[in-house]
Amino acid sequence: MTNTEELTAIAKALYDEKRQKIIKILQDGETCASVLLKEMKLPQSTLAFHMKILCDSGLVTGRYVGKWKHYKLNPAKRDRAVKLMQNLLTDKAEKAELKKNAK
């Protein structure tokens, strides 16, 4: 996956207000899908749709505990997302200065 494709998937995941709210909930730690259903007040199918987009982007990971899926933020992907966005939004002169200072 190219940087552009990766950033596009992340931007798509963050574009929706409901997915932003899910991420805010997950900032408190791993959360069961049943808790997300209650807090988000969404039908299961709608939550599943949003969780698929978040998981496909890599920002969120999920694992089964019994019959319920538990979700948590992926800190490595979060850091990568910040780096990709910073790279996109930093102008060339600033990038050159940052590179020079890193040596």
Phi, psi and omega in degrees: 000132179283165177302320180296316179294320180296315179294324178296317179296321179293315180298319178299318181295324184272350185294325187272136181298324180294319179292326175297319179294321178299316179298319178299320178296318183288347176295339178277354179125181182304137184224137179287147178302326180296324178291318178299320178302314181293314183291324183275341182055051180240152170294154182303319182296324179289318177298316180301320178300312181293322180292326178297316179296316179296319180289320178299328179286340182091352181292333182231143173240156180226152176214149179272136170234103187067230181269352183259144176265135178249137183241150174210159177289149177259101185299326180295319180288325176300312179297321178296319180298317179298317181295316179297317181292320179297318179297320180294320188266358180266131181284165186299320180296318179293321177299317179297319179295317179297319179295319180296318181288338181285342183279000000 
